[in-house]
Amino acid sequence: MDDRLRQKCLSILERTEYFDDEGEWRIAGSDWVLMSGTTLRSWAKVTEQILGSDSKAIMYTVGVKSGEQFAKTLVREGLHDEELTYALEVFLTNGGWGKVQARVNFQEQKAVIRIHNSVITRGTKAKEPVCHFISGYIAGALSVIFGKETECLETECKAKGDAFCEFRAVNIAKVETTNLEKEKETSAKISN
């Protein structure tokens, strides 16, 4: 990505404001909170202990709402398409989420996001992927970027021993259309 875009993204971060009287951080007009990675991991762990498998849906859904808000904030700042994808990398990496790399195919409306050193997996071991909030966050951000509902699945996770966390996201309408087309092809083959 060119230096102009990098500077544009970083300039949004540089406009961070702290309002002492209200005890509030604002970045690009949206309120933010500083929170340790340990707090985020504890929230995920305790939620899962109390709610079991239902916690995954809650964390994913909260992530979706958060990702949508993040992307809408950047759109208000004048970023679009590839710029938003790059901003996702810059903000999440500079925000301490881990080293984020995004490959987005706008024509097919799908993406592969890799996070090395994910904040959720630091010091964590698990048998299955644990980054439900991040999966939702990516889905929410990409829903705004694509302009259509997007789902995201963590396919590799550092907590299970993989080299990094990898997320695959796809526009739901594209998947449904593709599946419908495959069903029609299969029906046509069976009919013939």
Secondary structure, 3 states (H helix, E strand, C coil): CCHHHHHHHHHHHHCCEEECCCCEEEECCEEECCCCHHHHHHHHHHHHHHHCCHHHHHHHHHHHHHHHHHHHHHHHCCCCCHHHHHHHHHHHHHCCCCEEEEEEECCCCEEEEEEECCCCCCCCCCCCCCCHHHHHHHHHHHHHHHCCCEEEEEEECHHHCCCCEEEEEEEHHHHHHHHHHHHHHHHHHHHC
